[in-house]
Amino acid sequence: EIAPPPLPKPPVFITFMDEETRRAAVRLLVELRAAGIGTQIATGGSLRSQLRQANKRDASFVIIVGADELARNEVTLKDFEAGEQKPVALDAISGRLKARLS
């Protein structure tokens, strides 16, 4: 019996802090998927539990959408493989991820 190979896991996982940031996170999810970047979003809970969700799903990158960052039109991009995190402008996140994933 021949089984199809498993689907690749989306490399990007989005976390959020509250209802306001969840809405922004969903908009970002739609934008990244439209750009062809495999992306998942947290189901809720504390940031710590959302980061555990990302880890269980083997995400390479986590985007943290926080209220302070949104006020600056930024998100925090956490690179699990490199172990670093940096603020990234919202309008630059798609390009940054495409460059890192290629």
C-alpha positions in Angstrom: 0.0 0.0 0.0 1.4 3.4 -1.0 0.6 6.3 1.4 1.0 9.9 0.3 3.7 11.8 2.1 2.6 14.0 5.0 1.9 17.6 4.2 4.7 20.0 5.2 4.1 21.9 8.4 3.6 25.6 8.1 6.8 27.3 9.1 5.2 30.4 10.7 3.0 30.6 13.8 1.3 33.8 15.0 0.6 34.6 18.6 -1.5 37.4 20.1 -2.2 39.0 23.5 -5.9 39.9 23.6 -9.0 40.5 21.5 -7.6 43.6 19.8 -4.3 42.0 18.9 -6.1 38.8 17.8 -7.9 40.8 15.1 -4.6 42.2 13.9 -3.1 38.7 14.0 -5.9 37.3 11.8 -5.4 40.0 9.3 -1.7 39.2 9.2 -2.5 35.5 8.9 -4.6 36.2 5.8 -1.9 38.5 4.3 0.9 35.9 4.8 -1.2 33.0 3.4 -2.1 35.2 0.3 1.7 35.7 -0.1 2.2 32.0 -0.2 3.7 31.7 3.3 2.4 28.7 5.3 1.1 30.2 8.5 -0.9 29.0 11.5 -2.4 31.0 14.4 -2.7 30.3 18.1 -6.0 29.2 19.4 -5.7 31.5 22.5 -4.4 31.2 26.0 -1.4 32.9 27.6 1.6 33.9 25.5 3.5 31.1 27.2 0.9 28.5 26.2 0.8 29.9 22.6 4.6 29.6 22.3 4.2 25.9 23.5 1.6 25.4 20.7 4.2 26.8 18.2 6.9 24.5 19.5 4.6 21.5 19.3 3.9 22.3 15.7 7.6 22.7 14.8 7.3 26.3 13.7 10.5 27.9 12.5 9.3 31.4 13.1 6.8 32.9 15.6 5.2 36.3 15.1 4.2 37.9 18.4 1.4 40.5 17.9 1.4 42.8 21.0 -0.5 46.0 21.6 2.8 48.1 22.1 4.2 46.7 18.9 1.0 47.4 17.0 1.0 51.0 18.2 4.4 51.3 16.4 3.1 49.3 13.3 5.5 46.5 14.2 5.4 42.8 15.3 8.1 40.8 17.0 9.6 38.1 14.9 11.1 35.2 16.8 13.4 32.8 15.0 13.3 29.5 16.8 16.3 28.0 14.9 18.6 31.0 15.5 17.2 31.7 18.9 16.8 35.4 18.3 13.9 37.8 18.2 13.6 41.3 16.6 10.9 43.9 15.9 9.9 44.0 12.3 7.6 46.6 10.6 4.2 45.2 9.7 4.6 46.2 6.0 8.0 44.4 5.9 7.1 41.1 7.6 6.0 39.2 4.5 9.2 40.1 2.6 11.4 39.3 5.5 9.8 35.9 6.0 10.0 35.1 2.2 13.7 35.9 2.3 14.3 33.8 5.3 12.3 30.8 4.1 13.8 30.6 0.6 
